[in-house]
């Protein structure tokens, strides 16, 4: 197990900056997610943490030891790649035992550890089969076995389930989280899948264009996004943005949307100009008495719920409603928003304004 600290980590490839001054801390034993779209810098960050890339500047600490310039082999970590990186001509047993054999472990030690690891992963019955003929799921288990067999301080995983089909990927994600909990290991996991990150992670870093947009526990990131990018990237459907122009002072408790007053959590910072009111689809309700109206443009039935698309004076929005709510395409309906859950954004910078609701989560500067 290990505590990992990243301080002002930066990586440049010629004129291109892949990672811009990232800082965060991974506590001992956490399952930590690096989340973001392709090209956001998450894999480059992971590779710098692992010693597979040298940072342009900044520092990496593992258990309070500065390791930024040390090779991967000197950091006592294990790396699991998306495409498994196994030796296809070797058996499962030889693939798993390879790290121990290369370190000079005795035959008895190797036999004992391979038996332990194969039992944990449920692959005892395939130990003597060549990995080339295995299914994707079994190859992934072998890759995990080879990583955990020597009990490193931390596991670094780069989209390890990306090559699996959707159904088996969900099953393996559950198994991987259970394995982490049994071992009490520190795990750093890269993914572009926000559902995977929310379901598996203790903490999440959301990255975009090489910048850490937000860092925290999954529920806080979902409820109180720090930026419009995070609000749009996390959630399905994503957060709605109702755009408006106004001057809001410190202490404001309401905004004006096309003549309708909407209550918001008390603002602790002001803004003016182009703004956006953020609301999650599940925090919208139909209300005949509401003066704020929208036209239903589409409905999507999902069993117990439905996703209703609406056109409002402040932009398009989607509401997650009960399937029992009577909704007809083309009709105009009244809408109410749960005032406790709303976030006001500066639409020019994309930053969320600090309010009474989110001040424990957001920090600026």
C-alpha positions in Angstrom: 0.0 0.0 0.0 1.1 3.6 -0.6 0.2 7.2 -0.3 0.9 9.0 -3.6 1.2 12.8 -3.9 1.4 14.8 -7.2 2.8 18.3 -7.0 2.5 20.7 -10.0 3.1 17.9 -12.5 3.6 19.1 -16.0 4.4 17.3 -19.3 5.3 18.9 -22.6 5.9 17.1 -25.9 7.6 19.8 -28.0 5.1 22.7 -28.4 2.2 20.6 -27.0 1.4 20.6 -23.3 -0.2 17.3 -22.4 -0.5 17.9 -18.6 -0.6 21.4 -17.0 0.6 21.7 -13.4 -1.6 19.0 -11.9 -1.7 18.5 -8.1 -3.6 16.0 -6.0 -3.1 13.3 -3.3 -4.0 9.7 -3.3 -4.4 8.3 0.2 -3.1 4.9 1.3 -5.5 2.1 0.2 -7.8 4.3 -2.0 -9.2 3.2 -5.3 -8.5 6.4 -7.3 -9.9 7.2 -10.7 -8.3 9.4 -13.4 -11.3 10.3 -15.6 -11.7 12.3 -18.8 -12.2 12.2 -22.6 -9.5 10.9 -25.0 -6.5 13.2 -25.1 -7.2 14.9 -21.8 -3.8 13.9 -20.3 -5.0 11.2 -17.9 -2.8 8.4 -19.3 0.2 10.7 -19.5 -0.3 11.6 -15.8 -0.5 7.9 -14.9 2.7 7.1 -16.9 4.5 9.9 -15.1 3.4 8.5 -11.7 4.6 5.1 -12.8 7.9 6.2 -14.1 7.2 5.3 -17.7 7.4 9.0 -18.7 9.6 11.7 -17.1 7.8 14.9 -16.2 8.9 18.2 -17.7 8.5 19.7 -14.2 6.8 18.8 -10.9 7.2 16.0 -8.4 5.8 12.6 -7.6 6.0 11.3 -4.1 5.3 7.6 -3.1 5.1 7.1 0.7 6.8 10.6 1.1 9.7 9.6 -1.1 10.3 11.8 -4.1 10.5 9.4 -7.1 10.0 11.8 -10.1 13.3 10.8 -11.8 13.4 7.1 -10.7 12.7 4.3 -13.2 9.5 2.4 -13.0 11.4 -0.7 -11.6 12.6 1.5 -8.7 9.1 2.6 -7.6 7.7 -0.8 -6.4 4.5 -0.5 -8.5 2.7 -2.7 -10.9 1.2 -1.5 -14.2 -1.8 -3.2 -15.9 -2.2 -2.2 -19.6 -5.4 -2.1 -21.6 -4.2 -4.8 -24.0 -2.9 -7.1 -21.2 0.8 -7.1 -22.4 1.2 -10.9 -21.8 3.6 -13.3 -23.3 1.5 -15.3 -25.7 3.9 -18.2 -26.0 3.9 -18.8 -22.3 1.4 -20.6 -20.1 -0.8 -18.8 -17.6 1.4 -20.1 -14.8 4.6 -18.8 -16.4 3.1 -15.4 -17.1 2.0 -14.9 -13.5 5.3 -16.2 -12.1 7.5 -14.1 -14.4 7.9 -11.1 -12.0 8.9 -13.4 -9.2 11.3 -15.5 -11.3 13.0 -12.4 -12.7 13.5 -11.2 -9.1 15.2 -14.5 -8.1 12.5 -15.9 -5.9 12.9 -19.6 -4.9 10.9 -22.3 -6.7 8.9 -22.9 -3.5 8.0 -19.2 -3.1 6.9 -19.0 -6.7 4.7 -22.0 -6.4 3.1 -20.7 -3.2 2.4 -17.2 -4.6 1.0 -18.4 -7.9 -1.3 -20.7 -6.1 -2.5 -17.9 -3.8 -3.1 -15.5 -6.7 -4.8 -17.9 -9.0 -7.1 -18.8 -6.1 -8.0 -15.2 -5.6 -8.7 -14.7 -9.3 -10.4 -18.0 -9.9 -8.1 -19.2 -12.6 -6.6 -22.4 -11.0 -8.0 -24.5 -13.8 -6.3 -22.7 -16.6 -2.8 -22.3 -15.1 -1.2 -24.7 -17.6 -3.0 -23.3 -20.7 -1.2 -20.9 -23.1 -2.6 -17.4 -22.8 -3.0 -17.1 -26.6 -6.1 -19.1 -26.6 -7.9 -17.5 -23.7 -10.9 -15.3 -23.7 -10.5 -11.6 -23.1 -11.8 -11.9 -19.5 -9.4 -14.7 -18.7 -6.5 -12.8 -20.2 -7.4 -9.8 -18.1 -7.4 -12.0 -14.9 -3.9 -13.3 -15.9 -2.7 -9.7 -16.3 -4.0 -8.8 -12.9 -2.4 -11.9 -11.5 1.0 -11.0 -12.8 0.5 -7.5 -11.3 -0.5 -8.6 -7.8 1.8 -11.6 -7.4 4.7 -9.6 -6.0 2.6 -7.4 -3.7 3.7 -4.0 -4.9 3.0 -0.7 -3.1 0.5 0.4 -5.7 -1.3 -0.8 -8.8 -1.5 1.5 -11.9 -4.2 0.5 -14.4 -4.7 2.1 -17.8 -8.2 1.3 -19.1 -7.7 -2.3 -18.1 -11.3 -3.3 -19.1 -11.4 -1.3 -22.3 -11.0 -4.3 -24.6 -13.9 -6.3 -23.0 -17.6 -6.2 -24.2 -20.0 -4.1 -22.2 -21.7 -6.9 -20.2 -18.5 -8.6 -19.2 -16.8 -5.3 -18.5 -19.4 -4.5 -15.9 -18.8 -7.9 -14.3 -15.0 -7.5 -14.3 -15.4 -4.0 -12.8 -17.3 -5.4 -9.9 -14.6 -8.2 -9.5 -11.8 -5.7 -9.7 -13.3 -3.5 -7.0 -13.8 -6.5 -4.7 -10.2 -7.6 -5.3 -9.0 -4.2 -4.4 -11.0 -4.2 -1.1 -9.7 -7.7 -0.2 -6.1 -6.7 -0.7 -6.4 -3.2 0.8 -4.1 -1.9 -2.0 -3.7 1.6 -3.4 -5.0 1.5 -7.0 -4.8 4.3 -9.6 -7.1 3.6 -12.5 -7.5 5.5 -15.8 -10.9 5.5 -17.6 -12.9 7.6 -20.0 -16.1 5.9 -18.7 -17.8 8.2 -16.2 -20.2 5.4 -15.0 -17.2 3.1 -14.3 -15.5 5.9 -12.4 -18.5 6.7 -10.3 -19.3 3.1 -9.5 -15.7 2.0 -8.6 -13.8 5.0 -7.3 -13.3 6.3 -3.8 -12.0 9.6 -5.3 -12.0 10.9 -8.8 -9.8 13.4 -10.7 -11.6 14.8 -13.8 -9.2 16.1 -16.5 -9.7 18.1 -19.6 -7.1 19.4 -22.0 -4.3 18.5 -19.5 -6.0 20.4 -16.6 -7.5 19.0 -13.4 -11.0 20.3 -13.5 -12.1 18.8 -10.2 -10.9 16.4 -7.6 -13.1 14.7 -4.9 -15.5 11.9 -4.0 -17.9 10.8 -6.7 -21.1 12.1 -5.1 -19.7 15.6 -4.6 -18.5 15.7 -8.2 -21.9 14.7 -9.4 -23.9 17.0 -7.1 -21.6 20.0 -7.2 -19.5 20.2 -10.4 -16.8 22.8 -10.2 -17.0 23.6 -13.9 -19.5 23.4 -16.8 -17.2 20.8 -18.4 -17.5 18.5 -15.3 -21.3 19.1 -15.2 -21.6 18.1 -18.8 -19.2 15.2 -18.7 -20.6 13.5 -15.6 -24.2 12.2 -15.6 -26.5 10.6 -18.2 -28.2 12.7 -19.3 -25.8 15.4 -18.3 -26.6 18.6 -16.3 -28.8 21.1 -18.1 -27.7 24.7 -18.6 -30.3 27.4 -18.6 -28.5 30.5 -20.0 -29.2 34.1 -19.0 -27.5 37.4 -18.5 -27.6 39.2 -15.2 -25.6 41.0 -12.5 -25.5 38.9 -9.3 -24.0 40.1 -6.1 -22.7 38.3 -3.0 -25.7 37.1 -1.0 -28.0 36.7 -4.0 -30.6 34.0 -3.4 -32.5 34.1 -6.7 -32.0 34.6 -10.4 -34.3 35.8 -13.1 -35.0 33.5 -16.0 -37.0 35.2 -18.7 -39.2 37.0 -16.2 -39.5 34.0 -13.7 -37.7 34.2 -10.4 -35.8 31.0 -9.5 -34.5 30.5 -6.0 -30.9 29.4 -5.7 -28.6 28.6 -2.8 -27.1 31.8 -1.4 -24.2 33.0 -3.5 -20.9 33.6 -1.8 -19.3 35.3 -4.8 -20.8 37.6 -7.4 -20.7 37.6 -11.2 -22.1 39.5 -14.1 -22.7 39.0 -17.8 -23.3 35.7 -19.4 -24.4 33.1 -16.8 -25.9 29.6 -16.7 -28.1 27.9 -14.2 -27.2 24.2 -13.9 -29.9 21.6 -13.0 -29.7 17.8 -13.1 -32.5 16.1 -15.1 -33.9 14.3 -11.9 -34.3 17.7 -10.2 -37.0 18.9 -12.6 -40.7 18.4 -12.0 -43.9 19.2 -14.0 -46.0 21.8 -12.3 -49.1 23.3 -13.9 -48.9 26.3 -11.6 -45.4 27.2 -12.5 -45.0 30.3 -14.7 -41.8 28.9 -16.2 -42.9 27.0 -19.3 -41.3 24.7 -21.8 -42.5 22.8 -24.9 -42.1 19.0 -24.9 -40.1 18.0 -28.0 -39.4 14.3 -27.4 -39.8 11.5 -24.8 -37.8 8.4 -24.2 -39.4 5.6 -22.2 -37.0 3.8 -19.8 -39.3 1.5 -17.9 -40.0 3.2 -14.6 -38.8 6.5 -15.8 -38.8 8.6 -19.0 -36.4 11.2 -20.4 -38.4 14.2 -21.6 -36.7 16.8 -23.9 -38.0 20.4 -23.5 -37.4 23.6 -25.3 -37.4 26.6 -22.9 -36.8 30.3 -23.3 -33.3 29.7 -21.9 -32.3 26.7 -23.9 -33.0 23.0 -24.4 -33.2 20.8 -21.3 -33.9 17.2 -20.4 -35.9 16.0 -17.4 -35.9 12.6 -15.8 -39.6 12.0 -14.8 -41.7 9.1 -13.7 -43.0 7.0 -16.5 -46.4 7.6 -15.0 -46.3 11.3 -15.7 -48.6 12.1 -18.6 -46.4 13.9 -21.2 -47.4 14.6 -24.8 -45.0 15.8 -27.5 -45.9 19.4 -28.6 -47.6 20.4 -25.4 -46.4 23.3 -23.2 -45.9 22.4 -19.5 -45.0 24.2 -16.3 -41.6 23.4 -14.8 -40.2 23.7 -11.3 -36.5 23.2 -10.3 -35.3 21.9 -6.9 -33.8 25.1 -5.6 -31.5 23.2 -3.1 -29.6 21.5 -6.0 -29.0 24.3 -8.4 -25.6 25.6 -9.4 -24.9 29.0 -11.0 -22.0 29.1 -13.5 -20.1 31.9 -15.1 -20.7 31.0 -18.7 -17.6 32.9 -19.9 -15.1 31.0 -17.7 -17.2 27.9 -17.1 -16.6 28.1 -13.3 -19.3 27.3 -10.8 -20.0 30.2 -8.4 -19.4 29.3 -4.7 -22.7 29.1 -2.8 -24.1 28.0 0.5 -24.7 24.5 -1.1 -21.3 23.8 -2.6 -18.8 25.8 -0.6 -17.6 22.7 1.2 -16.7 21.1 -2.2 -15.4 24.0 -4.4 -12.2 25.8 -4.1 -11.0 28.4 -6.5 -7.5 29.8 -6.9 
